[in-house]
Amino acid sequence: MDKFTTITGVAAPMPLINVDTDMIIPKQFLKTIKRSGLGVNLFDEMRYDDDGGEVPDFVLNQPAYRDAQILVAGDNFGCGSSREHAPWALLDFGIRCVIAPSFADIFYNNCFKNGILPIALPQEQVDRIMEDARNGENARITVDLEAQEVWLTDGSRIPFEVDSFKRRCLLEGLDDVGLTLEKAPAIEAFESRMQGERPWV
């Protein structure tokens, strides 16, 4: 998993509430177990019309936001079914951070396990970031995980809080496998000891 320390880039404004995981990545794209290749179908039913053409008004189809790394969303983002394909699709598109007033719990935790930083902030602070994001390429927002701050274009900073363990995992690029591998010497020592004590096992 890639480390997350600081990112600076364009933030895409999506002021929709209750964006569920089926909206993020529709069910027909859940056949794969690969984490790559899903970005093209991110928000598929909103991004494309019935003929497969892009919907010009959808934010991620607009030139200013095609390379957005930050998504500023509405309340209860990631609700619905617990599909891990949702953060996979966001990450494959290039989204490394989602800022919203609240998140569904399973989606929130899945983000950390896949290298995405979800930031929950009060509505009025999300509104400030959303307004900045509407300036498109003229607005470069910075998210600093080490300092736990969002820096707006005017230089103002909005602090946020993240669980210390989840923060460490992102800063060090540790997913569940990486956390297990940190214990490799202890696991190997235990297995060696058990082989001596219980060779029949």
ABEGO torsion letter per residue (X at the ends): XBBBABBBBBBBBBABBGBBAAAABBAAAAABABABGAAAABGAAAABBAAGBBBAABAAABAAAAABABBBBBBGBGBEBABAAAAAAAAAAGBABBBBABBBAAAAAAAAAAGBBBBBBBAAAAAAAAAAAAAEAABBBBBBAAAGBBBBAAGBBBBBBBBAAAAAAAAAGBBAAAAAAAAAAAAAAAAAAAAAABAAX
